[in-house]
Amino acid sequence: MSTASLPEPSGQSNSWKETGDDIPYRTVSRAAVLSLTLAVLGSLSFLWIGLAVLPAFGVVAAITAIMNIRKYPQELTGLGIARTGLVGSLLILFATSSYHTYTYLTEVPEGYQRIPFSSLTNKPNQPDYPPEDALQLDGKQIFIKGYIHPSSLSTPQAKKFVLVPDLGTCCFGGQPPLTHMIEVTLTGNKTVRSSYKKLKLAGTLKVDTQIKPVKELQGVYYQLKADYLQ
């Protein structure tokens, strides 16, 4: 005697045939993740303009990710991450550029002349002596940026210290070249303590043609009587 086949439950007739192999596997685009990471790290460019390359590369990575995801939709995913990375990188890039531009245009106090440290140093293979351009700055009101050389601080909160152009000279350079140092004397009640922060100073520059001895260092040609510190 033949037996009748039992009907399969509705909606499950082919469920036994479905396996994980039927579901396409897509990987998250590495470029998309990189773009978002660079956008987050790009916020550090508010501290130093050189780090603005991070959101700039974030824009490139995001555009690359979007193009690849659209070209290989069955293999890659992460379009939302890439778009977020693109928007974030663009916003950070615009904001940090605007911030540093505004700071540059407004940071010099009225009546002072901005000078870079390079205007005080001589060319390579030239004597370590103030160049003609530096000699012309004697007695001028100048604005300059630099770092504290730690060995020049005699007290935890000092009114006198030596300013150098970069952290390499400050922390690892030992005895800097003579024209890479300015002895700073702060006026009023202003003082400084040991720090790796870049200082902004303004005051009257004195340029000597003879080396002025400085404790713990060989000496300086430049002295700044600073009435502005930030």
C-alpha atoms as one frame of an Amber mdcrd trajectory, in Angstrom:
protein
   0.000   0.000   0.000   1.459   3.396  -0.993   1.714   6.212   1.472   0.915
   9.804   0.635   3.697  12.369   0.991   3.184  14.793   3.812   3.033  18.419
   2.660   6.065  20.574   3.584   5.364  23.491   5.932   4.651  26.673   4.058
   7.701  28.879   3.399  10.236  26.142   4.261  10.214  23.966   1.152  13.733
  24.944   0.058  15.226  26.010   3.346  17.301  22.849   3.529  18.972  23.775
   0.260  20.166  27.155   1.528  23.709  27.267   2.869  26.127  29.970   3.859
  27.739  29.626   0.411  24.648  31.236  -1.153  25.171  34.473   0.827  27.844
  36.741  -0.746  30.647  37.739   1.621  31.861  41.345   1.411  34.818  42.859
   3.207  34.906  46.356   4.631  37.084  48.594   2.483  40.395  49.245   4.180
  40.594  52.610   2.454  37.246  53.559   4.016  38.469  52.685   7.514  41.732
  54.531   6.847  39.885  57.658   5.740  37.859  57.759   8.957  40.967  57.142
  11.066  42.844  59.963   9.330  39.884  62.292   9.829  39.973  61.639  13.595
  43.763  61.994  13.833  43.546  65.109  11.672  42.122  67.031  14.612  45.698
  67.118  15.948  46.520  69.551  13.135  45.003  72.303  15.303  48.153  71.901
  17.415  50.584  71.850  14.474  49.805  72.835  10.897  52.152  70.159   9.557
  49.660  67.485  10.623  47.150  68.873   8.099  48.530  66.229   5.734  46.487
  63.680   7.723  42.991  64.925   6.723  44.345  65.635   3.222  45.302  61.970
   2.870  41.956  61.121   4.478  40.168  62.806   1.557  42.228  60.790  -0.935
  41.573  57.539   0.949  37.813  58.227   1.126  37.509  58.974  -2.594  39.518
  55.825  -3.384  37.259  53.758  -1.130  34.047  55.111  -2.688  35.306  54.401
  -6.206  36.393  50.856  -5.303  33.136  50.047  -3.489  31.077  51.203  -6.459
  33.294  49.260  -8.835  33.180  46.040  -6.790  29.818  46.136  -4.950  29.742
  42.342  -4.529  33.144  42.267  -2.851  33.443  45.474  -0.835  31.296  47.320
   1.676  31.780  50.374   3.885  30.291  53.134   1.731  28.884  54.874   4.808
  32.266  54.766   6.553  33.965  56.213   3.477  31.437  59.044   3.190  31.844
  59.862   6.883  35.620  59.856   6.460  35.347  62.140   3.440  33.096  64.681
   5.140  35.124  64.575   8.357  38.450  65.006   6.574  37.154  67.923   4.509
  35.743  69.666   7.587  38.947  69.196   9.586  41.081  70.350   6.654  39.006
  73.499   6.175  38.755  74.281   9.897  42.434  73.811  10.685  43.554  75.804
   7.632  41.248  78.661   8.609  42.419  78.525  12.228  46.133  78.666  11.420
  45.647  81.347   8.767  43.738  83.532  11.229  46.356  82.926  13.924  49.203
  83.861  11.590  47.500  87.079  10.508  46.654  88.235  14.034  49.390  86.900
  16.339  51.975  89.684  15.897  51.393  92.546  18.379  51.062  95.991  16.858
  54.383  97.769  16.370  56.499  94.600  16.092  58.143  93.007  13.063  57.830
  89.249  12.524  61.182  87.570  11.919  61.961  83.869  11.463  64.970  82.316
  13.166  66.439  81.719   9.712  67.009  85.461   9.353  69.464  85.277  12.273
  71.464  82.274  11.104  74.142  82.143   8.452  74.167  79.868   5.409  75.707
  76.377   5.694  79.506  76.317   5.564  79.579  79.993   6.571  81.027  81.303
   9.860  78.720  81.035  12.871  78.407  84.796  13.065  75.412  87.148  12.658
  74.754  87.791   8.959  74.311  91.322   7.631  70.494  91.053   7.736  70.667
  90.167  11.434  73.000  93.084  12.196  70.392  95.414  10.691  67.883  94.194
  13.314  69.846  95.578  16.233  67.533  97.730  18.361  64.400  96.729  16.406
  61.068  95.646  17.873  60.667  92.037  16.748  58.272  89.093  17.100  59.755
  85.586  17.042  58.835  82.005  17.958  60.986  79.311  19.514  61.589  76.812
  22.303  63.283  77.011  25.699  66.702  75.362  25.905  66.277  73.475  29.223
  69.878  73.901  30.408  69.425  77.680  30.333  66.835  77.699  33.139  68.415
  78.434  36.499  65.154  78.280  38.506  61.795  76.468  38.128  60.180  79.798
  37.189  62.762  81.873  35.377  62.835  85.368  33.955  65.874  84.632  31.784
  66.446  81.735  29.393  67.831  80.864  25.960  65.455  80.530  23.011  66.268
  78.066  20.198  64.479  77.471  16.879  63.345  73.844  17.153  62.789  70.910
  19.489  65.756  69.021  18.046  68.100  71.797  19.085  66.251  72.193  22.364
  66.201  68.593  23.522  68.830  66.612  21.631  71.201  69.095  20.054  73.607
  69.689  22.950  75.421  72.950  22.291  73.461  74.791  19.559  75.234  77.010
  17.021  75.751  80.507  18.392  73.404  82.107  15.877  70.673  79.604  16.805
  70.293  81.056  20.284  68.704  84.182  21.745  69.100  85.059  25.407  65.662
  86.246  26.499  65.003  88.468  29.506  61.346  88.848  30.452  60.083  92.182
  31.726  57.443  92.791  34.386  56.204  89.819  36.385  56.392  87.339  33.513
  58.238  84.041  34.082  58.607  80.703  32.296  59.118  77.112  33.392  60.663
  74.166  31.554  58.375  73.198  28.690  58.337  71.802  25.144  55.717  74.356
  24.155  56.534  76.750  21.332  56.680  80.272  22.703  55.697  83.530  21.026
  57.831  86.453  22.118  58.034  90.128  21.230  60.470  92.769  22.371  63.624
  94.696  21.577  66.440  92.721  19.944  70.090  93.470  20.666  72.691  92.087
  18.259  76.263  91.890  19.597  79.348  91.443  17.469  81.137  89.823  20.419
  79.998  86.632  22.132  78.175  87.204  25.421  78.862  84.297  27.816  75.813
  82.332  28.984  75.747  79.858  31.869  75.800  76.194  30.746  76.190  77.255
  27.082  79.007  78.734  25.034  77.377  82.126  24.609  75.105  84.222  22.403
  75.190  87.068  19.932  71.482  87.863  20.316  69.603  89.205  23.318  65.878
  89.913  23.505  64.259  92.103  26.131  60.758  90.635  25.884  57.694  92.554
  26.966  55.284  90.093  25.322  55.040  86.370  26.007  52.460  83.823  24.920
